């Protein structure tokens, strides 16, 4: 059994991380009712005897004493990390695995990357090494960060290069939250483009998620609940309600519910590596099968159901409908329509009481409506994990390496150019030591090259598929 370490960077990364650990504990509690420390729990948690002075003795078998998350929490402001340490999850985090400052990065990638990067490099490295030492077989670092702020984008991507240098054999999966067009951080296009260059060069897989998609999904759940269709109700004290019990208004961005969706994505992504199933898929198989070219490692995710049943009582979707949902644009965590774009590869990660025959039947049903590149017509990777999410009978996570990510990158580039042509706010970056204007031109060139690669793939769309001769085997 392998282990993974979650690295939460910045305000957004730590808020999503907090949701993730909460859901992970609920999931393992529902499955592991005897309280025995098993291999499934060990993938994200250590079992520690708190009576041992110092680091706490790790217990590899037997009863759960005190679970500690395999996590490193980093933020250049104290607010969110302090909230976590005062909240219900405070005992799950080892205080030796936290790094905070008091000043923040001022929504400036250069401050996060150059200033705090060099200032905290040794401390961060020590904590990452400590986390790695606690693992028997470390397979992956999950980095959770946002692209629009200073710490998440700057320090988050500084960390990525550091992980590549120090742990070259360990996968780097990055969950990146992209800002919406209405983002209130005026410099977010600069931060996002500078961070994109680092993601292009140093990540193994990136799951781009945009805030607007998450907000639209939550709004739809609100509408369903308000209309009272099909016996839909919100559970009291759920993440889509406010503390007063009334549904959150449109003007109040329901970040908890949005973060909950991203946390769910990470749980489903790792479910096959944690639990038994008839078709297992490890993280290395995702990277191996879904990333045919090193730079085209951006995977569009869709999730069904989109909410946890801790939030909403919605009648379960029929199995076949669930597969259709995964390919509809309403269920994507990025504003994209994969059905009308070109697939390089696609993974379907199914959980719950689903048979291999159900999986095959639905792939055959959907295949004619999806366009795959000519050289990878059978580009499907599937997994079946027998343990469903808490409260559901089944769920599906689809990961698509698809050219539909291109419009997101093009829009980002346009927003960047609008600021950059006027040289607006540029002086805030250039006054940071080591930052030059060439950093901006190189970053936008890197993004342009990525967009061009997607253009070249799109140009092959509708080309006839060659029926290549196959080797015949004498029986």
RABELPE-V609873 format. One record per backbone hydrogen bond with DSSP energy under -0.5 kcal/mol. CO is the residue of the C=O (numbers start at 0). NH is the residue of the N-H. E is the energy in kcal/mol with one decimal. If there is no record, write none. Layout:
BEGIN
CO&NH&E, CO&NH&E
END
This chain:
BEGIN
2&138&-3.1, 2&139&-1.1, 4&6&-0.5, 4&141&-2.8, 5&7&-0.6, 5&71&-2.3, 6&8&-0.6, 6&143&-2.5, 7&73&-3.0, 8&12&-0.9, 9&13&-2.2, 10&14&-2.0, 11&15&-2.5, 12&16&-2.3, 13&17&-2.1, 14&18&-1.6, 15&19&-2.5, 16&20&-2.6, 17&21&-1.8, 18&22&-2.5, 19&23&-2.8, 20&24&-2.2, 21&25&-2.0, 22&26&-2.6, 23&27&-2.5, 24&28&-2.3, 25&29&-2.0, 26&30&-1.5, 27&31&-3.4, 30&32&-1.1, 31&34&-0.8, 34&63&-2.7, 35&37&-0.9, 37&41&-2.0, 38&42&-0.8, 39&42&-0.9, 40&43&-1.5, 40&44&-2.2, 42&3&-2.5, 43&69&-2.8, 45&47&-0.6, 45&67&-2.4, 46&58&-3.1, 47&49&-0.9, 47&65&-0.5, 48&51&-1.5, 48&56&-0.9, 52&54&-0.6, 56&48&-2.8, 57&59&-0.5, 61&36&-3.2, 65&47&-2.8, 67&45&-3.0, 68&70&-1.9, 69&5&-2.7, 71&7&-2.5, 71&73&-0.5, 72&98&-2.7, 73&9&-2.4, 74&100&-0.9, 75&103&-2.8, 77&81&-2.8, 78&82&-2.1, 79&83&-2.3, 80&84&-2.3, 81&85&-1.1, 82&85&-0.6, 82&86&-0.7, 83&86&-0.9, 86&89&-1.7, 88&91&-2.1, 88&92&-0.7, 89&92&-0.8, 91&68&-3.1, 92&94&-0.6, 93&96&-2.6, 94&97&-1.0, 96&72&-2.3, 98&74&-2.4, 104&107&-1.3, 106&108&-0.5, 107&110&-0.5, 107&111&-2.0, 108&112&-3.3, 109&113&-2.4, 109&114&-1.2, 110&115&-2.8, 113&117&-1.3, 114&118&-2.0, 115&119&-2.7, 116&120&-0.8, 119&123&-3.0, 120&124&-2.5, 121&125&-2.3, 122&126&-2.0, 123&127&-2.5, 124&128&-2.6, 125&129&-2.2, 126&130&-2.1, 127&131&-2.3, 128&132&-2.5, 129&133&-1.2, 131&134&-1.7, 136&2&-2.3, 138&170&-2.4, 139&4&-2.3, 139&141&-0.5, 140&142&-0.7, 140&172&-2.2, 141&6&-3.6, 141&143&-0.5, 142&144&-0.5, 142&174&-3.1, 143&8&-2.4, 144&176&-2.0, 149&153&-2.1, 149&154&-0.6, 150&154&-1.0, 150&155&-1.7, 152&156&-1.0, 153&157&-1.6, 154&158&-2.2, 155&159&-0.8, 156&160&-1.4, 157&161&-1.7, 158&162&-2.6, 159&163&-2.0, 160&164&-2.1, 161&165&-2.6, 162&166&-2.9, 166&169&-1.8, 170&140&-2.9, 170&172&-0.6, 171&173&-0.5, 171&203&-2.1, 171&204&-1.7, 172&142&-2.7, 172&174&-0.5, 173&175&-0.7, 173&206&-3.2, 174&144&-2.2, 174&176&-0.5, 175&177&-0.7, 175&208&-2.6, 176&146&-2.9, 176&147&-0.5, 177&210&-2.2, 179&182&-1.8, 183&185&-0.9, 184&187&-1.8, 186&189&-0.6, 186&190&-2.1, 187&191&-2.7, 188&192&-2.1, 189&193&-2.4, 190&194&-2.0, 191&195&-2.2, 192&196&-1.4, 193&197&-0.9, 194&198&-2.3, 195&199&-2.9, 196&200&-1.6, 197&201&-2.6, 198&202&-1.6, 204&173&-2.8, 205&207&-0.8, 205&298&-2.8, 206&175&-1.4, 208&177&-3.5, 209&212&-0.5, 209&213&-1.7, 210&214&-2.5, 211&215&-2.6, 212&216&-2.3, 213&217&-2.2, 214&218&-2.3, 215&219&-2.1, 216&220&-2.1, 217&221&-2.5, 218&222&-2.4, 219&223&-2.7, 220&224&-2.6, 221&225&-2.9, 222&226&-2.3, 223&227&-0.9, 223&228&-1.0, 227&230&-0.9, 228&231&-2.0, 229&314&-0.6, 232&312&-3.5, 234&237&-1.2, 237&240&-1.2, 239&247&-0.9, 241&244&-2.0, 245&241&-1.9, 248&251&-0.9, 250&252&-0.9, 252&254&-2.3, 253&257&-1.9, 254&258&-3.2, 255&259&-1.9, 256&260&-1.3, 257&261&-1.4, 258&262&-2.5, 259&263&-2.1, 260&264&-1.9, 261&265&-1.9, 262&266&-2.0, 263&267&-2.6, 264&268&-2.3, 265&269&-1.5, 266&270&-0.7, 267&271&-0.5, 269&272&-0.7, 269&273&-1.2, 270&273&-0.6, 270&274&-3.0, 275&385&-1.8, 275&386&-0.6, 278&383&-2.7, 281&284&-0.6, 281&285&-1.2, 282&286&-1.9, 283&287&-2.5, 284&288&-2.5, 285&289&-2.3, 286&290&-1.2, 289&291&-0.6, 292&295&-0.8, 294&296&-1.9, 296&205&-2.8, 296&298&-0.6, 297&299&-0.5, 299&399&-2.9, 300&332&-2.8, 301&397&-2.6, 303&395&-2.7, 307&310&-2.1, 307&311&-1.4, 310&234&-2.6, 311&313&-1.1, 312&232&-1.7, 317&321&-1.9, 318&322&-1.4, 319&323&-1.8, 320&324&-2.8, 321&325&-1.7, 322&326&-0.6, 323&326&-1.2, 324&327&-1.7, 327&330&-1.5, 328&331&-1.0, 330&302&-1.3, 332&209&-2.1, 333&335&-1.6, 336&339&-1.2, 337&340&-1.7, 340&370&-0.6, 341&402&-2.3, 342&372&-2.4, 344&400&-2.4, 345&380&-2.2, 346&348&-0.5, 346&398&-2.5, 347&349&-0.7, 347&382&-2.2, 348&396&-2.3, 349&384&-2.9, 350&394&-1.8, 351&353&-2.1, 354&358&-1.7, 355&359&-2.7, 356&360&-2.6, 357&361&-2.1, 358&362&-2.1, 359&363&-2.5, 360&364&-2.0, 361&365&-2.4, 362&366&-2.4, 363&367&-0.6, 365&368&-1.7, 366&369&-1.8, 369&371&-0.6, 370&342&-3.2, 372&375&-1.9, 373&376&-0.5, 375&378&-1.4, 377&379&-1.9, 378&345&-2.6, 380&347&-2.7, 382&349&-2.7, 383&278&-1.5, 384&351&-2.5, 385&387&-0.7, 388&391&-2.1, 389&308&-0.7, 392&352&-1.6, 394&350&-2.4, 395&303&-2.2, 396&348&-3.1, 397&301&-2.1, 397&399&-0.5, 398&346&-2.8, 398&400&-0.5, 399&299&-2.9, 399&401&-1.1, 400&343&-3.7, 400&344&-1.2, 401&404&-1.4, 402&405&-1.7, 404&407&-0.7, 404&408&-1.5, 405&409&-2.5, 406&410&-2.6, 407&411&-1.9, 408&412&-2.1, 409&413&-2.3, 410&414&-2.3, 411&415&-2.2, 412&416&-2.7, 413&417&-2.0, 414&418&-1.2, 415&419&-3.0, 416&420&-2.6, 417&421&-0.5, 418&421&-0.6, 418&423&-2.1, 419&422&-0.9, 422&425&-1.3, 424&427&-0.8, 424&428&-0.6, 425&428&-1.2, 425&429&-2.3, 426&430&-1.4, 428&431&-1.6, 431&434&-2.1, 435&438&-1.6, 435&439&-0.6, 436&439&-0.9, 436&440&-1.7, 437&441&-2.7, 438&442&-1.6, 439&443&-2.4, 440&444&-1.9, 441&445&-2.2, 442&446&-1.9, 443&447&-2.4, 444&448&-2.3, 445&449&-1.6, 446&450&-2.6, 447&451&-2.3, 448&452&-1.8, 449&453&-1.8, 450&454&-2.3, 451&455&-2.4, 452&456&-1.6, 453&457&-2.8, 454&458&-1.9, 456&459&-1.7, 457&460&-1.7, 459&462&-1.8, 463&465&-0.5, 465&467&-1.3, 471&473&-0.5
END
